[in-house]
Amino acid sequence: MVRFIAVAALLGALAACNSDNADPPQLTQAALSTQSTDNRVAKNLFGAVPAASNQAPQAHGGYARGCQAGGVQLPETGQTWQAMRLSRNRNWGQPELIDFVKDLSRFAATQPGWEGLYVGDLSQPRGGPMLTGHRSHQIGLDADIWMLPPKRLDLTRDERENISSISMRRNNGAYTNSSWTPQHEAILKAAASDPRVARIFVFPGAKVAMCNSATGDRSWLRKIRPWYGHHYHFHVRLNCPAGDSNCQDQAPPPAGDGCADAQKWVNDILNPPPPDPNATPAPARGPITMAGLPGQCSQVLNAN
């Protein structure tokens, strides 16, 4: 909880997902058996590759420690979406992610005041650790969706570099602000109701707002998870595709709608508990090396 208070006190509103999970999970025995001893910094290598590998689509490893083969590029503009910040070259993902984004954008376009979606970071062409920002988004199954309702879908490349999303939070994320609308809730509900989706990260006040307004079937709320930041965008994470044996799913969310847990986050924002005098500082985390990724990632990196 000390960590949460510190993050809230510092720019918890960063648009980039700087810490979407706990520490990356241990690699499976199969992945370990093919690991290398290559100690080059992985983000420098994957961040420099301009295009996807000429391989069959496959996610290797976990969301925060892996890579993607055969990535597919989300077109810069579609009838119901625009990819933002094109200079980052992060509009790549597994086919399931690209299909999901297109499907959700078509639903968003049915909402009053929304022409579709502005789509933030997906993954790099071959996934892997990024030079800046995210710890996750490494296997082509994560997507950031802007909270800003698109009024037009003909933004130029320059406009997409300079326009910003808008924050939905009030009181450091304890509540939503006046920009939050029923349409935001409808789009998040549609995303969480999709069986391809594993979980969605959003700031605590938004989760509590949806808990308070939801009627009927509340099962979709289980996938909506409160997390630091995530008030300029929400972060969608898909399940590993069926039959993708090298992909490591995150543990499923706890049973139930998760509303009591979200309310505790809000309570701790409004009334921060005292610091734990016995808390041990987290050890410094060095960059992930190629040896720390599944062995298949070297093949992905070196493929045509």
Residue pairs with C-beta under 8 A, 6 or more apart in sequence:
1 268
1 272
1 273
1 276
2 275
2 276
2 279
3 282
4 228
4 265
4 268
4 269
5 268
5 272
5 275
7 228
7 229
8 172
8 173
8 228
8 269
12 172
12 173
12 228
12 229
13 167
13 169
13 229
13 231
13 232
14 229
14 232
15 120
15 144
15 164
15 165
15 229
15 232
15 233
16 121
16 132
16 133
16 134
16 229
17 121
17 133
17 134
17 135
17 136
17 137
17 142
17 144
17 201
17 229
17 230
17 235
18 133
18 134
18 135
18 228
18 229
19 135
19 228
20 63
20 64
20 134
20 135
20 136
20 137
20 142
20 201
20 227
20 235
20 237
21 63
21 64
21 135
21 136
21 250
23 64
24 62
24 63
24 64
24 65
24 135
24 288
25 62
25 65
25 248
25 250
27 35
27 61
27 62
27 65
27 248
27 294
28 248
30 245
30 246
31 60
31 61
31 246
31 294
31 295
31 296
33 295
34 294
34 295
34 296
35 291
35 292
35 293
35 294
35 295
36 290
36 291
36 295
36 298
37 291
38 289
38 290
38 291
38 298
39 289
39 290
39 291
40 289
40 290
41 287
41 288
41 289
42 128
42 129
42 287
42 288
42 289
42 290
42 292
42 293
42 297
43 128
43 129
43 130
43 131
43 287
43 288
44 131
45 128
45 290
45 301
46 67
46 124
46 126
46 127
46 128
46 129
46 130
46 301
47 124
47 128
47 129
47 130
47 131
49 124
49 125
49 126
49 301
50 89
50 125
51 125
52 68
52 70
52 71
52 72
52 73
52 92
52 125
52 126
53 69
53 70
53 71
53 125
53 126
53 300
53 301
53 303
53 304
54 70
54 303
54 304
55 69
55 70
55 299
55 300
55 303
56 69
56 70
57 68
57 69
57 70
57 71
57 72
57 94
57 95
57 140
58 68
58 69
58 70
58 94
58 244
58 246
58 247
58 296
59 66
59 68
59 69
59 94
59 127
59 139
59 140
59 141
59 240
59 241
59 244
59 246
59 247
60 66
60 67
60 68
60 69
60 127
60 139
60 246
60 247
60 293
60 294
60 296
60 297
60 300
61 67
61 138
61 139
61 246
61 247
61 248
61 293
61 294
61 296
61 297
62 138
62 139
62 248
62 250
63 136
63 137
63 138
63 139
63 141
63 142
63 237
63 248
63 250
64 135
64 136
64 138
65 138
65 288
65 292
65 293
65 294
66 127
66 128
66 138
66 139
66 247
66 248
66 293
66 294
66 297
67 126
67 127
67 128
67 138
67 139
67 293
67 294
67 296
67 297
67 300
67 301
68 92
68 93
68 94
68 123
68 126
68 127
68 128
68 138
68 139
68 140
68 300
69 126
69 296
69 299
69 300
69 303
70 94
71 92
71 93
71 94
71 123
71 125
71 126
71 127
71 140
72 92
72 93
72 94
72 95
72 98
73 91
73 92
73 98
73 125
74 81
74 83
74 91
74 92
74 93
74 98
74 101
74 102
74 119
74 122
75 83
76 82
76 83
76 86
76 91
76 157
77 83
77 153
77 154
78 102
78 105
78 116
78 153
79 109
79 116
79 153
80 102
80 105
80 106
80 108
80 109
80 115
80 116
80 117
80 153
81 101
81 102
81 105
81 116
81 117
81 118
81 119
81 153
82 116
82 117
82 118
82 119
82 150
82 153
82 155
82 160
83 91
83 119
83 160
84 118
84 119
84 120
84 146
84 160
84 163
85 120
85 121
85 160
85 161
86 157
86 160
86 161
87 161
88 121
89 124
89 125
90 121
90 122
90 123
90 124
90 130
90 137
91 119
91 121
91 122
92 122
92 123
92 124
92 125
92 127
92 140
93 101
93 122
93 123
93 140
93 141
93 142
93 143
94 139
94 140
94 141
94 238
94 241
96 141
96 196
96 238
96 241
97 122
97 123
97 140
97 141
97 142
97 143
97 238
100 143
100 194
100 196
100 197
100 236
100 238
101 117
101 119
101 122
101 143
101 145
103 194
104 117
104 145
104 187
104 190
104 191
104 194
104 236
105 116
105 117
105 119
106 116
107 187
107 190
108 114
108 116
108 117
108 187
109 115
109 116
111 149
111 183
111 186
111 187
112 183
113 149
113 151
113 181
113 183
114 149
114 150
114 183
114 187
115 149
115 150
115 151
115 152
115 153
116 150
116 153
117 145
117 146
117 150
117 187
118 145
118 146
118 148
118 150
118 165
119 143
119 144
119 145
119 146
120 143
120 144
120 145
120 146
120 165
120 233
121 133
121 134
121 137
121 143
121 144
122 137
122 140
122 142
122 143
122 144
123 137
123 138
123 139
123 140
123 141
123 142
124 130
124 137
126 300
126 301
127 137
127 138
127 139
127 140
127 300
128 138
128 293
128 297
128 300
128 301
129 135
129 138
129 287
129 288
130 137
130 138
134 142
136 142
136 237
139 247
141 237
141 238
141 239
141 240
141 247
142 235
142 236
142 237
142 238
143 235
143 236
144 233
144 234
144 235
144 236
145 187
145 191
145 233
145 234
145 235
145 236
146 165
146 232
146 233
147 165
147 166
147 167
147 168
147 179
147 184
147 231
147 232
147 233
147 234
148 163
148 164
148 165
148 166
149 181
149 183
155 163
164 232
165 232
165 233
166 179
166 232
167 177
167 179
167 231
167 232
168 176
168 177
168 179
168 180
168 184
168 203
168 206
168 231
168 232
169 175
169 176
169 177
169 203
169 205
169 206
169 231
170 176
170 177
170 205
171 205
171 269
171 270
172 269
173 203
173 204
173 205
173 231
173 266
173 269
174 204
174 205
174 266
174 269
174 270
175 205
175 208
175 209
175 266
176 205
176 206
176 209
180 206
180 209
182 213
184 206
185 209
185 210
185 213
188 200
188 202
188 206
188 210
188 224
188 234
189 210
189 214
189 220
191 197
191 200
191 234
191 236
192 200
192 220
192 221
192 222
192 223
192 224
193 220
196 238
196 239
197 223
197 236
197 237
197 238
197 239
198 223
198 237
198 238
198 239
198 249
198 250
198 252
199 223
199 224
199 225
199 237
199 250
199 253
200 223
200 224
200 225
200 234
200 235
200 236
200 237
201 225
201 226
201 227
201 230
201 234
201 235
201 237
202 224
202 225
202 226
202 227
202 230
202 231
202 234
202 235
203 226
203 227
203 228
203 229
203 230
203 231
204 226
204 262
204 265
204 266
204 269
205 266
206 224
206 231
206 234
207 221
207 224
207 225
207 226
207 258
207 259
207 262
207 265
208 259
208 262
208 263
208 266
210 221
210 224
211 221
211 257
211 259
211 262
211 263
214 221
214 257
218 257
219 257
221 257
221 258
221 259
222 253
222 254
222 255
222 256
222 257
222 258
223 253
224 258
225 253
225 258
226 258
226 261
226 262
226 265
227 235
237 250
239 249
240 247
240 248
240 249
241 247
246 294
246 296
254 261
290 297
290 298
290 301
